[in-house]
Amino acid sequence: MEALLANYVEKSLNNYMRRNAIFLCERLCAEFPSEVNLQLLARCYLNNNQAHSAYHILKGTRTAQSRYLFALACLEMDLFGEAEAALLPIEELSAEVSNGAAVQYLLGIIYRDTDRMKSSVEHFRKALSVDPLFWAAYEELCILGEAEEATIYFGDAAIRYVQEHYLRNASSCLQIAGVDQSLDSSQTFGLEDLSLRRSQQMEGNNIKDICHNNHGRPLLTGPAGQTTNSCCKISVLNTPSPLLTQLSDMAPAPLIRNIQRPQSEGFLRSSTQPRRKSVHVNESAQVIRGSLFLDSGCRRSARLAAARRCFNRSQGSENDANNLLALTKSNSRTYSSTVCRGQTENLEEGKLPETYDDAVSEFRAPSSLSSSNDVKSVQHEIVNTELSSSISNGSTIKSGVLDTMSLLRILGEGYRHLCGYRCQEALNVYQKLSLKQYNTGWVLSQVGKAYFELVDYLNADYAFSLARQISPYHPEGMDVYSTVLYHLKEDMKLKYLAQELISVDRFAPQSWCAIGNCYSLQKDHETALKSFQRAVQLNSRFAYAHTLSGHEHVIMEDYRDGVECYQRALRVDARHYKSWYGLGMIYLRQEKFEFAEHHFRQAYQINPYSSVIMYYLGTTLESLKRSEEALEMMEKAIVTDNKNPLPKYNKAKMLVTLGKLNEALEILEELKECSPRESSIYALIGEIYKQHKKHDKAMLHFGIALDLKPCTLDVAEIEAAIEKLILPDEIDDDF
């Protein structure tokens, strides 16, 4: 009953029938309240987003697996102290535990959320050292700004590590099929009794199904570093199980190639795929096994019992063990007929048949040359088959590892550049990807974010729209896409995006950020603020929602609440430069220039490639009467983004203040070509001509500036300049 219920719970989890899994597992724990079953119930609760239930049933457990699941539940409940206390005892075993990388990753998350960044970075790096394919740990390093070049994490050392790991796994799979004969007698028969006992209890079920049905449960190892789930090494005596014997004449299922399946289908097929693998572990072994047992009517349990007795008698001699191994694989009809004819009664009683002893002595006797030659020929054939299959499997694994690590190097380098706001370098790296990898939702979203940071909103819109077509139900990056549409004033597209996102997943913070941007574009700032606050309620660690809330407070001139929103975002992510920029804007409007400079400096250190941050930092320095530093910062902003007109205009203003009128006039003539309807450009040109005593040109440009309908404050300044222009110089000097 226990095995049946546990098996059905695993099948329900694999098929995403979470309620059914919880119901059956509760019945299982009520009848058999073991810690293993409690772990299974905790997994069911965690898969169904019931962290509190998992927390209560695992509290007080002691095994490493239970503590790991308990820490997951604590993290879901933001109980960082209890999660850390649960993970620290198994941290030392991380190199031996199969989920050691996950343990290090969870510790990194805990230290990150408790503002212990050095320890967090250390654990993320440990997770990558334990498992080079742990991409989530690399992402965290990039977000924290502590990631080095991708070749360090996905380079030659990682390739060798992954190759050795998977080649070891491949060799263990060969051991399951009985093709690895390099072990000594103690290793070969160490799990004999356990596999025999389980084969009798399973009553026809393949043991490997239990192994492969545990996809959701990380396998832990014991003190010796060996996996506690001993079903990874079975069929030690190389005899087919009852299921294999029954299906030996069935043809394998046809392979379907070149068909793309959704990712979820792979989980649904995981429960059936190991069965086919167990039936057809090795084609060469099947051929040999078919010839060995073609005429044998002997049952598998009889052969196992006889082999075990023979092994017990010959345990002291290594040659006897080798002879026993050869005996179980021989194709001698004498052995088959002798064991099976008239001896089934003794076998069922557990007695060793005399003919079996005679057969063993026959193999041991030096006079039986023909039998020993047959055994050696069969062994030689098996070894040759094993070598060819292992070589082919090894070469396939090596080429696969090389391709995988090469792909991760490209993706990692691009992601690292993007997290460091080196957006053009990130775009260049992503261009190295193949079309299949480039035209995926994740990569196109990263490309869209890169264009967004480069203030190239048109290309960002195009990239995000392609990502939306490929992954229409993936919300990641859609908050940034909604901001792109906000800046482009694409009202209808933004409404359509918000409506789609909320219909797909109304509990995603990205959906509510899109709704907030939609209302903000319509000047309904109060409703927009409520939408952003809803996103914060759904995910309190979503820094961008805090920042957008701060922006809305600033638009409504509620600076105090805006400062609080920005500070909450920085508590979540200290490298979220948009919040540093927002705080700088608030202090700049309040004319607190020292505070504004500090916050703009922080934003500039995080993102030294933003011309907007450079512009406002230069403006703050100009207000602090540090003209040379301000002019230098404006020049950097112009070099960074030549299309941004604000740094050029501000540089022209500073040059006019410094008396460099000709240089300022050249810059303004360029700006006039780029922005022909900007009134402030013509007003500043009129001021330059006024100082050059060219009153006609000055009056012309002042008039053009008024015709472009500037704001009320600019109109008053232009009219005052015109009045001064009309007055004679003597009167002007008197004033």
Protein Blocks (a to p, Z undefined) as FASTA:
>chain_A
ZZmmmmmmmmmmmnopaklmmmmmmmmmmmmccfklmmmmmmmmmmnopaklmmmmmgop
abfklmmmmmmmmmmnopaklmmmmmmmmmmmmmmpmklmmmmmmmmmmmmmnopaklmm
mmmmmmmmmmmmlmklmmmmmmnopaccfklmmmmklmmmmmmmmmmmmmmmmmmnopac
kbcfklmmmmmmmmmmmmmmnnopafklmmmmmmmpccdddfkopafblmlpghklopac
fklmmmmmpccddddehiacdfklmmmmmmmmmmmmmmmmplklmmmmmmmmmmpcbdfk
lmmmmmmmmmmmmmmpmklmmmmmmmmmpccfklmmmmmnoplmmmmnopacfklmmmmm
mmmpmklmmlmmmmmmmmmmmmmmmmmmmmmmmmmmmmmmmmmmmmmmmmmmmmmmmmno
paklmmmmmmmpcfklmmpfklmmmmmmmmmmnopaklmmmmmmmmmmmmmmbcghklmm
mmmmmmnopaklmmmmmmmmmmmommbfklmmmmmmmmmmnopaklmmmmmmmmmmmomk
lmklmmmmmmmmmmnopaklmmmmmmmmmmmmmmlmklmmmmmmmmmmnopaklmmmmmm
mmmmmmmmbfklmmmmmmmmmmnopaklmmmmmmmmmmmmmmlmklmmmmmmmmmmnopa
mlmmmmmmmmmmmmmmbfklmmmmmmmmmmnopaklmmmmmmmmmmnopafklmmmmmmm
mmmmmpcfklmmmZZ
